[in-house]
Amino acid sequence: RIQKSKHCVPISSPNDNRITNSNRLYTSVCFNKKRTMTSAAEENVNTTLLLIDVQNDFHPGGSLEIKSADEDANRIADIIRRGIENPTSPLITRLVATMDSHHKLHIAHATFWVNDDNEHPPPFTIITSSDIEKGIWKPRKNLKLPVRNQLVKPLYFKQAKYDIDGNLNLLEYCIEYTRLLEEKGKFKLCIWPEHCLIGTKGHQIVDQISDCMADWSDVTGGSIEWVMKGENLLTEMYSALKAEVSVNKETDYNIPLLNSLKKSDRLLIVGQAMSHCVNYTTRDIIERWPKSELHKICVITDCMSSVTGFEKEGEEFLNFLKEKGIQTRLAKDVF
């Protein structure tokens, strides 16, 4: 059943003022005016819309808010609306949505760490491997790792040391993890405000997009393909394809996801944030995408924004796209 919302208004048959389940399925529920069907639809182009982390905590009022994220979301919702204006030939054939998904005691959250005074680091503190070795910051002593699975596999993280009872030496792990992170040259460990905690309102998809995603599913008969990232509390995962430091199979490069996306004739990329998760997800896709098919990728630049203070990283991402010859468009020009 389609959930009524203030964003998407069902349209009934001219001969019947009632909205029934049967005519809902064959009527566009997310548009305000008729549009001419594009050649893309006529040619049955397989178009995937990849929605990266369109979650409440990245929007105004969220713990890691981006001031312009609501405007970005409105444009994303409009793309989905236009994509289902003609229910018999939808312009968007797949919706793939990633979700930043964290535990409270994640390695990049303040409550994971303490100093000698048992204080937590403030947001945006940079913690280096040297800081941990010197005892400036250290993992809290009572931190207990989930027991249902081994978060760090020695096959992936050779420096992992476990005692006879199977307990990970967390201090040594953190020293080595941050060293490897720094060695890669992209990041140092940054303490972020707690965000996208699993099960909280901040973790949920923002309303104006969630409503239209549900309508897309009802109109097209397709199901949203969900991709959770960041659930392992001992590594960071800006990209939806892989963690910054792989520590087990789940954090290694997600080849099935890449192969799934490669089936698209057209891959549209939107979401938050341009400076971080959109940036590194897109880079990881491009890295393993066939060079002869890079024209299939299109980044919608007014459907994303950078985290405040990281605008430089967003600009570098746009320059990277230009250098690689990747298509960029505004939302109004997608169809």
Buried (B, 14 or more C-beta within 10 A) or exposed (E): EBEEBEBBEBBEEEEEEEBEEEBBBEBBBBBEEEEEBBEBBEEEBBBBBBBBBBBBBBBEEBBBBBEBBBEBBBBBBBBBBBBBBBBEBBBBBBBBBBBBBBBEBBBBBBBBBBEEEEEBBEBEBEBBBEBBBEEBBBBBEEBEBEEEEBBBBEEBBEBBBEEEEEEBBBBEBBBBBBBBBBEEEEBEBBBBBBBBBBEBEBBBBBBBBBBBBBBBBBBBEBEBBEBBBBBBBBBBBBBBBBBBBBBBEBBBBBEEBBEBBBEBBBBBBBBBBBBBBBBBBBBBBBEEBEEEEBEBBBBBBBBBBBBEEBEEBBEEBBEBBEEBEBBBBEBEEBB
